[in-house]
Amino acid sequence: LTCLRLENLSLLACTNLVKLKFSCPKFRLKILSIQNCPRLDSIELGPESLTTFEYTGELATFSFKYAPRLTDMYLSFTGHNRQDGVSSALSRFACDIPHLRTLNLVSVLGMKVK
C-alpha cells in the first residue's frame, strides 16, 4: 500500500480482514476508524501522525508500536468478550499511550426485547 498521504481511513464491515498493521512511521494517517470487522483479531498501529483511533467490534489484540501523537481513543466492544475489552483498555492503554487525553469506552450489552 503506497497511500502515504492518506490522513483519514475508515474500515467498515470488512468481513475478510483478520490482521491490520500500520508499521510505516511516514504515513500521514491522523484518524483511523474501524467498525464491525468480525474476523479482525489483531491491530498494530505505528504511524507517528495518528491522533485519533476509533474501534467498534469484538475484542481484538491491540499493539501501539509508536504513536506519540495519539491523544483520543473511542472504543466500543461488542460480543461475549466485551467486559475483557473494557478491562484491557483501562489497564493497558493508560500506560501504553502516555499522551492519551481522551478514552471513551462503551461496552454494549445484549438485551432481549419482548
Residue, then its C-alpha position, 0 to 999 in steps of 0.5 A: l500500500t503506497c497511500l502515504r498521504l492518506e490522513n483519514l481511513s475508515l474500515l467498515a464491515c470488512t468481513n475478510l480482514v483478520k490482521l491490520k498493521f500500520s508499521c510505516p512511521k511516514f504515513r500521514l494517517k491522523i484518524l483511523s476508524i474501524q467498525n464491525c470487522p468480525r474476523l479482525d483479531s489483531i491491530e498494530l498501529g505505528p504511524e507517528s501522525l495518528t491522533t485519533f483511533e476509533y474501534t467498534g467490534e469484538l475484542a481484538t489484540f491491540s499493539f501501539k508500536y509508536a504513536p506519540r501523537l495519539t491523544d483520543m481513543y473511542l472504543s466500543f466492544t461488542g460480543h461475549n468478550r466485551q467486559d475483557g475489552v473494557s478491562s484491557a483498555l483501562s489497564r493497558f492503554a493508560c500506560d501504553i499511550p502516555h499522551l492519551r487525553t481522551l478514552n471513551l469506552v462503551s461496552v454494549l450489552g445484549m438485551k432481549v426485547k419482548 
